[in-house]
Amino acid sequence: MSDLTRSITIDKAVLKALCHTDQIRATADADSYLMQEKQSLYRLRHRLLDTSQPLSPEHAFLVLYDCLFRHVSIALLAQGYQFTSQQPHQTLRRIVRQNAPDKQVQQMIAHRHMLKKTISSSMCAKSITTLTKLLNDYDIRDAQACQMLCLLPLQRIVPSFATR
């Protein structure tokens, strides 16, 4: 494993609680699902880098949020579990809040939902910062992409952003 990617271990108490609420389940075929998740992550990254169809900062945020989801799914699979369809974003929240304050994670998820419903030019710097930090926990390249594709364009639009 290179210095660019990190293996995150999800707390066993969190895994137990998520199993109890049917938000995750043990999987017997982790290798097959792991390959699918890695391929999905590869496709998402390719989409970010595709210069023939550049993404707006809003779309880049959505793609990078999906990358975070894949990273968490890969971490779950490495421990023998997988997401169920039971509240996947709340499951993600419960897992990543071991690495970021819950309020910030909630804001990031709410921002993602807002962007999914109405793509607008309204970007939230705090949500981008939280996503960048969480991506950095898994892969520095994805965190750098978040800074470059989401945060830097926002800083150009709002020059006073750096002073906030």
C-alpha positions as CSV (number, residue, x, y, z in Angstrom):
1,M,0.0,0.0,0.0
2,S,1.5,3.4,-1.0
3,D,1.7,6.4,1.2
4,L,-1.1,7.9,-0.8
5,T,-3.7,5.4,0.4
6,R,-4.5,4.5,4.0
7,S,-6.3,1.5,5.4
8,I,-8.9,2.7,7.9
9,T,-10.2,0.3,10.6
10,I,-13.8,0.9,11.7
11,D,-14.4,0.6,15.4
12,K,-15.8,-2.8,16.4
13,A,-18.5,-1.2,18.6
14,V,-19.7,0.9,15.6
15,L,-19.8,-2.3,13.4
16,K,-21.8,-4.1,16.1
17,A,-24.3,-1.2,16.4
18,L,-24.7,-0.9,12.7
19,C,-25.3,-4.7,12.4
20,H,-27.9,-4.5,15.1
21,T,-29.8,-1.8,13.2
22,D,-29.4,-3.7,9.9
23,Q,-27.4,-0.9,8.3
24,I,-24.6,-3.2,7.5
25,R,-24.3,-7.0,7.3
26,A,-21.6,-9.6,7.3
27,T,-20.7,-10.7,3.8
28,A,-19.4,-14.1,2.7
29,D,-18.3,-12.8,-0.7
30,A,-16.2,-9.7,0.3
31,D,-13.6,-10.2,-2.5
32,S,-16.2,-10.0,-5.3
33,Y,-17.8,-6.9,-3.8
34,L,-14.4,-5.4,-3.1
35,M,-13.5,-5.7,-6.7
36,Q,-16.7,-4.0,-7.7
37,E,-16.1,-1.1,-5.3
38,K,-12.6,-0.6,-6.5
39,Q,-13.8,-0.5,-10.1
40,S,-16.5,2.0,-9.2
41,L,-13.9,4.2,-7.4
42,Y,-11.7,4.0,-10.5
43,R,-14.6,5.1,-12.7
44,L,-15.4,8.0,-10.4
45,R,-11.8,9.2,-10.4
46,H,-11.7,8.9,-14.2
47,R,-14.7,11.1,-14.4
48,L,-13.0,13.7,-12.2
49,L,-10.0,13.7,-14.6
50,D,-11.9,13.7,-17.9
51,T,-10.9,17.0,-19.5
52,S,-13.2,16.5,-22.4
53,Q,-16.2,16.9,-20.0
54,P,-14.9,19.1,-17.1
55,L,-17.1,19.0,-14.0
56,S,-18.5,22.1,-12.2
57,P,-17.4,22.4,-8.6
58,E,-20.9,21.2,-7.6
59,H,-20.7,18.1,-9.7
60,A,-17.2,17.5,-8.5
61,F,-18.4,17.6,-4.9
62,L,-21.0,15.0,-5.7
63,V,-18.5,12.7,-7.4
64,L,-16.0,13.1,-4.6
65,Y,-18.7,12.4,-2.0
66,D,-19.4,9.1,-4.0
67,C,-15.6,8.4,-3.8
68,L,-15.8,8.8,0.0
69,F,-18.7,6.3,0.0
70,R,-16.6,3.8,-2.0
71,H,-13.7,4.3,0.4
72,V,-15.9,3.5,3.4
73,S,-17.4,0.6,1.6
74,I,-14.0,-0.8,0.9
75,A,-13.0,-0.4,4.5
76,L,-16.2,-2.2,5.6
77,L,-15.5,-5.0,3.1
78,A,-11.9,-5.3,4.4
79,Q,-13.5,-6.1,7.8
80,G,-16.1,-8.5,6.3
81,Y,-19.1,-6.3,6.2
82,Q,-21.1,-4.4,3.5
83,F,-23.7,-1.7,3.4
84,T,-27.4,-2.6,3.3
85,S,-30.0,-0.4,1.7
86,Q,-31.1,0.7,5.2
87,Q,-30.2,4.4,5.5
88,P,-26.8,4.3,3.7
89,H,-26.0,8.0,4.3
90,Q,-26.7,7.8,8.0
91,T,-24.6,4.6,8.0
92,L,-21.8,6.6,6.4
93,R,-22.3,9.3,9.0
94,R,-21.9,6.9,11.9
95,I,-18.7,5.5,10.4
96,V,-16.9,8.7,9.4
97,R,-17.8,10.7,12.5
98,Q,-15.1,8.8,14.3
99,N,-12.8,11.0,12.1
100,A,-14.7,14.3,12.1
101,P,-17.2,16.1,14.3
102,D,-20.8,14.8,13.8
103,K,-22.2,18.3,13.1
104,Q,-19.7,18.8,10.3
105,V,-20.5,15.4,8.8
106,Q,-24.3,16.1,9.0
107,Q,-23.7,19.4,7.2
108,M,-21.7,17.7,4.5
109,I,-24.4,15.1,4.0
110,A,-27.1,17.8,4.0
111,H,-25.1,19.8,1.4
112,R,-24.8,16.7,-0.8
113,H,-28.6,16.2,-0.6
114,M,-29.2,19.8,-1.5
115,L,-26.9,19.6,-4.5
116,K,-28.6,16.4,-5.7
117,K,-32.0,18.1,-5.7
118,T,-31.0,21.4,-7.1
119,I,-27.6,21.9,-8.7
120,S,-26.9,25.5,-8.0
121,S,-23.8,27.6,-7.6
122,S,-24.3,27.5,-3.8
123,M,-21.3,25.7,-2.4
124,C,-20.5,25.4,1.3
125,A,-16.9,25.8,2.2
126,K,-17.3,23.9,5.5
127,S,-18.8,20.9,3.7
128,I,-16.0,20.9,1.2
129,T,-13.4,21.2,4.0
130,T,-15.1,18.2,5.8
131,L,-15.2,16.2,2.7
132,T,-11.5,17.0,2.0
133,K,-10.5,15.9,5.5
134,L,-12.4,12.7,5.3
135,L,-11.1,11.8,1.9
136,N,-7.6,12.5,3.2
137,D,-8.1,9.8,5.8
138,Y,-8.4,7.3,2.9
139,D,-6.5,8.7,-0.1
140,I,-4.5,11.9,-0.3
141,R,-5.1,12.1,-4.1
142,D,-8.9,12.3,-3.6
143,A,-8.4,15.0,-0.9
144,Q,-6.2,17.0,-3.3
145,A,-8.8,16.6,-6.1
146,C,-11.5,18.0,-3.7
147,Q,-9.3,21.0,-2.9
148,M,-8.5,21.7,-6.5
149,L,-12.0,21.0,-8.1
150,C,-14.2,22.3,-5.3
151,L,-12.4,24.6,-2.8
152,L,-10.1,26.6,-5.2
153,P,-13.0,27.6,-7.5
154,L,-15.0,28.7,-4.5
155,Q,-12.1,30.8,-3.2
156,R,-11.9,32.5,-6.6
157,I,-15.6,33.4,-6.5
158,V,-15.5,34.6,-2.9
159,P,-12.2,36.4,-2.4
160,S,-12.9,37.0,1.3
161,F,-13.3,33.2,1.9
162,A,-9.6,32.9,3.0
163,T,-10.3,35.3,5.9
164,R,-13.2,33.3,7.3
